[in-house]
């Protein structure tokens, strides 16, 4: 198995890309931290998750030009951060399929 740092893992991330971050308490905090450190060089990166209880530094107001935060459910840690809620609950499976490429039956 080849190991790499969080910074190396995010090395291919470019402006305009979409990132799905694990939900609930499963958000990979080292990767999130490395993502935010690159914020000054990225613009319009869409961050998607279902619900997060972990730290969400990408949702800070000063990073709104760098990261667009979209979530299916809005937790207290991102409620006032300029998020765009994904309101249509019937479309969750479709949206996750678009983001992950996995069949909707898995969800």
Backbone torsions as a table, in degrees:
resi	resn	phi	psi	omega
1	UNK	NA	135.3	177.5
2	UNK	-95.2	124.4	178.5
3	UNK	-97.6	151.4	175.8
4	UNK	-147.2	162.9	178.4
5	UNK	-78.2	165.4	176.1
6	UNK	-60.5	-38.5	179.0
7	UNK	-63.1	-41.1	177.7
8	UNK	-65.9	-40.0	-179.2
9	UNK	-61.9	-32.1	-179.4
10	UNK	-94.6	7.0	-177.3
11	UNK	-61.2	-25.6	-178.7
12	UNK	-91.8	-4.3	-179.2
13	UNK	-69.1	130.8	-178.9
14	UNK	-126.6	161.1	176.1
15	UNK	-55.4	142.6	178.5
16	UNK	85.3	-4.7	179.9
17	UNK	-80.5	168.0	179.6
18	UNK	-115.5	135.4	-178.9
19	UNK	-125.8	126.2	173.7
20	UNK	-97.2	122.5	179.4
21	UNK	-105.4	133.1	179.5
22	UNK	-48.9	147.6	-170.0
23	UNK	-100.1	171.7	-178.6
24	UNK	63.6	-128.0	178.5
25	UNK	-96.7	12.2	-176.5
26	UNK	-95.0	9.4	-179.7
27	UNK	-66.5	127.0	-178.9
28	UNK	-73.8	96.6	-170.5
29	UNK	-62.5	-33.0	176.7
30	UNK	-65.9	-41.0	177.7
31	UNK	-68.4	-40.0	177.6
32	UNK	-61.4	-44.3	178.4
33	UNK	-61.2	-42.8	178.5
34	UNK	-66.7	-36.0	177.2
35	UNK	-61.8	-46.5	-178.7
36	UNK	-66.7	-35.8	177.2
37	UNK	-61.1	-30.9	178.9
38	UNK	-86.1	-1.4	-175.3
39	UNK	-52.5	-38.0	-177.8
40	UNK	-65.0	-18.0	-179.1
41	UNK	-108.6	2.6	-179.1
42	UNK	-119.2	149.1	176.8
43	UNK	-139.1	141.5	174.6
44	UNK	59.0	40.3	173.2
45	UNK	-86.2	123.6	-179.4
46	UNK	-86.5	122.4	176.6
47	UNK	-102.9	123.5	179.8
48	UNK	-121.4	137.4	168.6
49	UNK	-151.9	167.6	179.4
50	UNK	-83.6	-53.1	176.7
51	UNK	-160.4	134.4	178.5
52	UNK	-124.6	138.7	172.6
53	UNK	-111.2	-10.1	-178.1
54	UNK	-80.9	177.6	176.0
55	UNK	-60.1	142.1	-179.8
56	UNK	-133.7	63.3	-176.0
57	UNK	-64.6	-18.6	177.2
58	UNK	-68.5	-15.0	-177.5
59	UNK	-95.3	8.6	177.9
60	UNK	-68.0	145.0	-177.0
61	UNK	-56.2	-36.4	-178.1
62	UNK	-70.2	-8.6	178.4
63	UNK	-108.2	13.2	-177.1
64	UNK	-60.6	-31.4	177.9
65	UNK	-76.2	-20.6	-176.8
66	UNK	-92.7	-41.9	-175.8
67	UNK	-128.4	129.5	171.7
68	UNK	-99.9	122.0	-175.6
69	UNK	-98.3	117.8	175.8
70	UNK	-122.0	136.9	-179.4
71	UNK	-145.4	152.2	176.1
72	UNK	-77.4	-35.1	177.5
73	UNK	-132.9	135.8	-175.4
74	UNK	-99.0	118.2	177.6
75	UNK	-90.4	169.4	-177.3
76	UNK	-63.9	-24.0	-178.2
77	UNK	-77.6	-11.3	179.6
78	UNK	-130.3	7.0	-172.9
79	UNK	-60.1	-39.6	-175.1
80	UNK	-108.6	36.4	-172.3
81	UNK	-116.5	26.0	177.8
82	UNK	72.1	29.2	-177.9
83	UNK	-72.9	164.6	172.2
84	UNK	-119.0	101.3	-178.2
85	UNK	-69.2	140.5	175.4
86	UNK	-91.1	92.4	-165.6
87	UNK	-76.5	-24.4	-173.1
88	UNK	-84.5	94.8	-177.4
89	UNK	-63.8	-28.6	179.5
90	UNK	-68.2	-16.8	-179.3
91	UNK	-97.4	9.1	-177.0
92	UNK	-59.3	-49.9	-177.5
93	UNK	-60.1	-42.3	179.5
94	UNK	-62.8	-45.0	-177.8
95	UNK	-65.9	-42.4	178.6
96	UNK	-65.4	-38.1	176.9
97	UNK	-62.0	-42.1	178.0
98	UNK	-62.5	-40.2	-175.9
99	UNK	-74.9	-43.6	-172.5
100	UNK	-99.5	-21.6	-175.3
101	UNK	79.2	4.7	180.0
102	UNK	-87.7	150.4	178.8
103	UNK	-64.9	146.1	-177.2
104	UNK	-62.5	-25.2	-177.9
105	UNK	-61.6	-22.4	-178.7
106	UNK	-70.1	-27.9	-174.7
107	UNK	-88.5	NA	NA
